Amino acid sequence: MRALVIHAAHDLRIEDRPDPTPGPGQLLLRLAVGGICGSDLHYVNHGGFGAIRLKEPMILGHEVSAHVKALGEGVTGFAPGQLVAVSPSRPCGDCRFCHKGLPNHCLNMRFYGSAMPFPHVQGAFRELLVADAAQCVDATGLTPGQAAMAEPLAVTLHATKRAGDMLGARVLVTGCGPIGLLSILSAQRAGAAEVLAAELSDYTLDLARRVGAAQVVNLKTDPDGLAGFAADKGHFDVLYECTGAQPALVAGIAAMRPRGIVLQLGLGGDMSLPMMMLTAKELDLRGSFRFHEELATGVALMRQGLIDVSPLISHTLPLDRAAEGFALASDRSRAMKVQIAF
């Protein structure tokens, strides 16, 4: 089989790897589509992010859909040819956080395409993939591209769950990449009454309008575009901060009303916070990291037509053009979610 392997920054290769065989409780999958994520871009463009660096060649990818090719011993409920969304998250089930019902914080997590541990956890951008049956969710009725969006959608559904009651909420989303746009969709599904999106790109803001943002602000052309929402102690009930950039977070906090909830999804490194403003407004700052059961929830919502991720899929390229796909995905002025067809 062929696999997409990163060796170092700007050293992306298509390589032959041995075909895998499913064991008990596993499925052999023929990959359908893989979405390029921000972390994949960091490995390709920079060789890692923060303190996480590539130390050996690693197969990329964790946002994937696939067709069932064969069933391992003891597997039921699946059939050859069936389309599934594949969760990249494989918690151990036996550490103290798994036992506390926090599998996304598993101490022994095996997350596809991650250089956090060493040896690295190899990713899912390969023509044939063996996965635990428990990782796979029936995606019948969806396109392969939609099914591959279940993973990033799950990230924003997890954040929305962290926010609690959203009915009637006024929501601000800073950063309108795929996670920001999916946050808009998730907030609306949870009952938000008003969503404003803030970004630096007209292309992404146009997409934000398309998926339901009532208002948009281009912070590049209008750096003080959120200032008016800071009047009378603030306007918004919930902030989805999806950039990981300090200026966006600070501007968002200023626009929050007292006892609002700040959800930090963006992973851009450590930031300095306006602690006096957080304290005086009694704001809740809530981190949101990965997901678990929300992947199946996202698939169900898409299958029922309650969330439509199709507007986010801007490009689909074959595996042979993967390098072109990564270049496109790095250009937020003309691409949103770029997927690779296997």
N, C-alpha and C positions, 0 to 999 in steps of 0.2 A: 504494500500500500504506500501511497504518498502522504507526506506530512509536511506541515509548514513550521520550520524550525528557525528560531532566533539564536545566533551565535554571539553576537555583540551588537552594539549600536550600529545601525545601517548595514547589518550583515544578516539579511533574511534569505533563507534558502528553502527550496522544495527538495526534500530528501526521501529516499526509499527506506521504509522501516518494515520489520517483519509483521505479517498478518497476525492479529491476536485471536485467541480462542476463549469463549466464555466458560466460566466455571459455574458451579452450583449457585443459583440465585441471581445469575447475571444474564444480560442480553448482549448479543453481538449486533451492533448497529452499523448501517451504512449511512455515513453523514450526508445530510441534505444541504443545510445552510449554516454558516457561522458568521456571527456579527462581530465586527471589529470594535473593541471597547477602548476606553481611555487608557486602561492599564496596558493593553497590547501596544498602543501607540507609544507609551513611555518606554517599554522595552525596546521597540524598534528605533525610536528616535534618540533615546538617551541611555539605553542599556540598563534601565531600571528607574526607580523613583525613590527619592529620599534616601534612606539607608539601605534600601532593598536593591541589590545589584545582581546582575547575572554572573554566575560563577561557573556555569557549564551550559552547553547547548540545551535548549528547552523548546518543546512543542508549544506553540501559542494557543490561545483560544479557550473561551468558557461560555460563550453565548451561542448555543447550538440547538438545532433540531436534526432529527435523523429518522430513518426508516428501519424497522426491525428486520434483521436478516436471519437470525437464529436465536433460539431460546436455550439457555443453560438448564441444567438439571433442576427440577423442582419449581420452575417458573410457570405461572399461570396468569391469565388475564391479558396476554399479549399475543399477537399473531404476526407472522411474516408479512412485510409490506406496510404495517401500521405506522403512521406518523406519530412521533413522540417528541415532546419537549424534554430536554435533558438538564437536570439540575447539576451544576458543577460542584455543588457543596456536598461533601461526604464526611460528616462529623463521626467521631468514633463511637458515640453512644455510651461511653463508659467513664468519661472524665467527670469532674465535679460540676462543670457547667452544663454538660449534657444531662446529668441527673437533675439539675435544677430547672430544666426546660429551656435552656439557653444554648441550643446547638450551634447558633451562629458564632458563639464564643468558645467553641470546642478547643481544648488545649492541643488536640492532635488532628486538627482539621486537614483534610486533603482536598484542596480547592484547585480545580483544573487550571493549569498555566500559571502557577505561582512560584516565584523565586524566593518567597519568604523563608521556607525551610531549605536545608541542603542535606541530601540531594533534592533538587527542585521537583515540584509536582508537575509532571508532564501534562500538557494541555489537550484540548479536544479537536484542534484543527488537523484532522487526519481522516483519510477516507474510510477507515474502519475503526470503530471505537467499542471497547467493552465497558459496560456500565452496570452497576447494580440495578436490578429491576426497581428497587425503591427510589432510584433517582429519576425514573422515567414516568412521564405523565401523558396520557392519551391526548393527542392533539387533533384527532379526526375532525375534519371540517374546516380546519385552518390551512392557510398556505404554509409551506416550509419557512418562508420569511417571517410570517406572523408568529409561528411557533418558536422561532429562535429569539424573538423579542420577549419571551416569558421571563428570561433571567433579569434584564434591566428593569422590566416592569415590576418584578418582585422586589427589587431594591426600593422602589418608590412606594409600593404597597406597605412594606415594612415600616418605612418612615411615617406613612399616614397612620398606621396603627399606633406608632409611638406618640403621635399627636393627640390621640384620644378623640373626643367628640368634635366633629367637623361641621355639623349641621348649621348652615347659615353663616359660616365663617368667612371673614375677609382674608384672602390669602395673597401673599407676595412670594413670587418665585424669582430668585436671582440666579442667572445662568440658564441659558436655554439650549444647551446641548441635549442629547437624548434623555439624560436623567431629568433635566429641568422640564422638558416637554411631557415626559411620562408623569412627572409630579403634578403637572396641571391636570392631566387626565385622571390621576388617582384622587386628587383633591375634589374634583368635580363629582366623581363617582361616590365619594364619601359625604357629599352634601354641601360643599362649599358654595356660597352664594355669589362670590365675587373673586376673580383672580386677576392680578396684575403681574405681568412678566417684565423683568428688567435684564437687559443684555447689551452687548457692544456691537451686534451685527444685525442689519436690517433683514438679512436672509433668515436668520433664526427667529427673529421677532415676527416675521410674516408667518412662519410655521406655528409660532405660539398662538397667533390669532386664529389660525386654521383649526387648531385643536381645542380652542375655546377660551383663550385669555380675552377678557373684556377690554383690558387696557394694556398697552405696552409702552416701555420707556427705553430709548436708546441712550445708554449712559456714556457712550463715546461722543455723540453729538450734543447731548444734554447732560453733562456731569452732575448737575443739581436737580435732575428730574424727579428724584424721590423726596426732595427737601420739603415740598408742600405737604407731604403726608406725615411730617413730624409735628405739625401744629396740634395744639390741644392734647399733648402727651401721646400722639400717635394714632394710627388708623387701623393697622392690620392686626388680626388675631393670631395668624400663623405665618411663619417665614420658612420656606424651603430654601436653604442656602446651598446651591449646587455648583458653585465655582471653586470653593476652597481658597478664595482670594480675600485678603483682609479688607480692601476697600468696599467690596460688595457686602460683606458681613456687617461692617460698621454702618454703612448707609441703610441697610435693612433693619438693624437694631433701632436706629433713630426713628424709623417709621412705624415701629411696633407700639401698640397701645399697652397700658399697664396689664400685667399678668398674661401677656401673650406668650406664645410658645415658639421658640427658635429651634428648627430642625437643621442640624449640620450634616449634610450628605457629602459635600465636596471635600476631597482629600488633596489639599494643595500644600500641606506642611503646617507647621505651627504658626499661630497668628496671635497678635496682641489684641485684647478685647477691651472695650470701654466698660470696665467693671462697675464704675459708678452709675452708669446709665442702666446696666443690667440690674443692679441692686435697687436703685430708686424706682424703677418701673416694675420691680418684682417679676422679671421675666424668667421663664424656664428655658434653660439651654439644654437641649437633648441631642446627644449624638445618635446617629443611625448607621449601623454597619451590617452590610450584607442582608441576609434573609434566611428563611428556611421553608416553613409551610406556605409562605406567600406565593411561591412559584406555582403550586397547584391552583391556588386561588386566582392568580393571574390568567392561567390557561382557561379556567372555568369562565371568567368574566369575558374573555375574548371569544370563546365558543358560543356564549349566549348573546353576543353582539352588544355587550354593555360597555366595552372599551375597544376602540379601534386604533390600533397602532400603525396601520398602513401608511398614513401620511409621513411618518418618520423615516420610512425606508426609501432612501434617495437613490441608491445605486446597488446593483448586484452584479458582481464580476466573477468569472470562472477562476478556479485555483491558479491556472497558469498566469493570470494577471493580478496575482495577489499583491505584488509590489506596487502596482498602479492603484490598487484599492487602498493600501495604507497611505499613499500620498494624497488621495482624495479625502480620506477620513481625517487627515491632518488639517484640511482646509475648511474651516467652518463658514467660509463665505459662499460655498457652493455645494456642501455635502452635509448630511445629517448622519443617518445610520447607513454605513456601507457594509454590505454583506458579501461573503464569498460563497459561491455555489460549488459544492463538491460533487 
